[in-house]
Amino acid sequence: MAGISSDIIRGYNDTMILYLLLDKPSYGYEISKQIKALSNEKYIMKETTLYSAFTRMEKNGYITSFPGVGDNGGKKRTYYSITDAGREYYKARCEEWALTKEVVEQFIKKEN
């Protein structure tokens, strides 16, 4: 079975990250683990990809970052939280995905 092309999924990295921030703030390693788990290990986001997405989305006002401490007083981490603009961007990306999926599926041959 072929893997997921990074070119295809790259445009939806932000969407996946924002989804994981909808309910509560989180930090990079935890987000990376969740993406791996939710995709049944079909997609593993590289650390450089993850952190460049954080930088880009923070610059665009979709997320904010703040210092925090890990569970049980563990090491210091940078946590990320979604903003109202991030929620709007996430919603727009979901609508765009629905339309993209609808169009592309017209060109996928259904096997009997």
C-alpha positions in Angstrom: 0.0 0.0 0.0 1.3 3.4 -0.9 2.0 5.9 1.9 0.5 9.4 2.0 2.3 11.9 -0.2 3.6 14.8 1.9 2.7 17.1 -1.0 -0.9 16.1 -0.6 -1.3 16.3 3.1 1.0 19.3 3.7 -1.9 21.7 3.0 -3.8 20.2 5.9 -1.2 20.1 8.6 -2.5 23.3 10.1 -6.1 21.9 10.0 -4.9 18.8 11.9 -3.0 20.8 14.5 -5.9 23.2 15.0 -8.4 20.3 15.5 -6.2 19.0 18.3 -6.3 22.5 20.0 -10.0 23.0 19.7 -10.8 21.7 23.2 -7.6 22.5 25.2 -4.1 23.8 24.8 -1.3 21.3 24.1 2.4 21.1 23.3 4.4 19.8 20.3 5.2 16.3 21.4 1.7 15.5 22.5 0.2 16.9 19.3 2.7 14.8 17.3 1.7 11.7 19.2 -2.0 12.4 18.7 -1.6 12.9 15.0 0.2 9.6 14.7 -2.4 7.8 16.8 -5.5 9.3 15.1 -4.1 8.5 11.7 -3.5 4.9 12.8 0.2 5.6 12.2 -0.4 6.3 8.5 0.9 9.8 9.0 3.7 10.9 11.2 4.4 14.7 11.2 8.1 15.5 11.3 9.2 17.7 14.1 10.5 20.4 11.8 7.1 20.4 10.0 5.2 20.7 13.2 7.3 23.6 14.6 7.3 25.5 11.4 3.5 25.2 11.4 3.4 26.5 14.9 5.5 29.5 13.9 3.5 30.2 10.8 0.1 29.9 12.6 1.3 32.1 15.5 2.5 34.7 13.1 -1.0 34.6 11.4 -2.8 34.9 14.7 -4.4 31.5 14.6 -2.6 30.3 17.8 -0.8 31.7 20.8 2.0 30.2 22.8 2.7 30.3 26.5 5.2 28.6 28.8 4.0 25.7 30.9 5.2 22.7 32.8 4.5 19.1 31.9 2.4 16.7 33.9 3.6 15.9 37.4 5.8 19.0 37.4 7.9 17.7 34.5 10.1 19.7 32.2 9.2 23.1 30.9 7.3 23.1 27.6 5.8 25.6 25.2 2.0 25.2 25.0 -0.2 26.3 22.1 -3.7 27.6 22.3 -6.2 28.3 19.4 -7.5 31.8 19.0 -10.9 33.0 17.7 -9.2 33.7 14.3 -7.8 30.1 14.4 -11.2 28.7 14.9 -12.5 30.7 11.9 -9.5 29.5 9.8 -10.2 25.9 11.0 -13.8 26.1 10.0 -12.9 27.6 6.5 -10.3 24.8 6.0 -12.9 22.1 6.9 -15.4 23.6 4.3 -12.6 23.8 1.7 -11.7 20.1 2.4 -15.3 19.0 2.0 -15.4 20.7 -1.5 -12.0 19.4 -2.4 -13.0 15.8 -1.5 -16.2 16.1 -3.4 -14.4 17.3 -6.6 -11.5 14.8 -6.4 -13.9 11.8 -5.7 -15.5 12.5 -9.1 -12.2 11.3 -10.6 -11.6 8.2 -8.5 -12.5 5.0 -10.2 -14.8 2.9 -7.9 -13.9 -0.7 -8.0 -16.7 -3.3 -8.1 
